[in-house]
Amino acid sequence: MLNMRRKDLAVAASVGHSTLSDFETGKRNPHPRTLAAIRSALEGAGAEFIERESGGVGVTLRPEVE
């Protein structure tokens, strides 16, 4: 969706590549500040998170602003 590799996300969020792998496999649980950094990196790459209050939970691509 974003054409972002795990390595790119790790760099953008300032977390270790292995840390992301551990989160994905459930070996570790992220701290709130780490989740915020990952979310910020994804939003910076064009992701838009849809909150429950907005009618659902999910993620989409942010529309490009011209």
C-alpha positions in Angstrom: 0.0 0.0 0.0 2.8 2.5 0.9 5.7 0.7 -0.9 7.5 0.9 2.4 9.8 -2.0 3.5 10.2 -2.9 7.1 13.7 -1.5 7.1 12.3 1.8 5.8 9.7 1.9 8.5 12.3 1.1 11.2 14.4 4.0 10.1 11.5 6.4 9.8 10.2 5.5 13.3 13.7 5.3 14.9 13.2 1.7 16.0 15.2 -1.4 15.4 14.4 -3.7 12.5 14.4 -6.6 14.9 12.0 -4.7 17.2 9.4 -4.4 14.4 9.8 -8.1 13.7 9.3 -8.9 17.4 6.1 -6.9 17.4 4.8 -8.6 14.3 5.5 -12.1 15.7 4.1 -11.2 19.2 7.5 -11.8 20.9 7.3 -8.2 22.4 4.6 -5.7 23.0 5.3 -2.1 21.9 5.3 0.8 24.4 2.9 3.6 23.7 5.7 6.0 22.6 6.9 3.4 20.1 3.4 2.9 18.7 3.2 6.7 18.3 6.5 6.8 16.4 5.4 4.0 14.1 2.1 5.6 13.4 3.8 9.0 12.8 6.1 7.3 10.3 3.3 5.6 8.5 1.3 8.8 8.4 4.3 10.6 7.0 4.4 8.1 4.2 0.8 8.7 3.3 -1.3 6.4 5.5 -4.5 7.8 7.1 -5.9 5.9 10.2 -9.6 5.8 10.4 -10.8 6.0 14.0 -13.8 4.2 15.5 -15.5 7.6 16.0 -15.3 8.2 12.3 -17.4 5.2 11.4 -14.9 2.4 11.4 -11.5 1.2 12.2 -8.9 0.9 9.6 -6.3 2.5 7.4 -6.4 4.1 3.9 -4.1 6.1 1.7 -4.4 9.9 2.4 -5.7 11.7 -0.7 -3.0 13.8 -2.3 -3.4 17.5 -1.9 -2.9 19.4 -5.2 
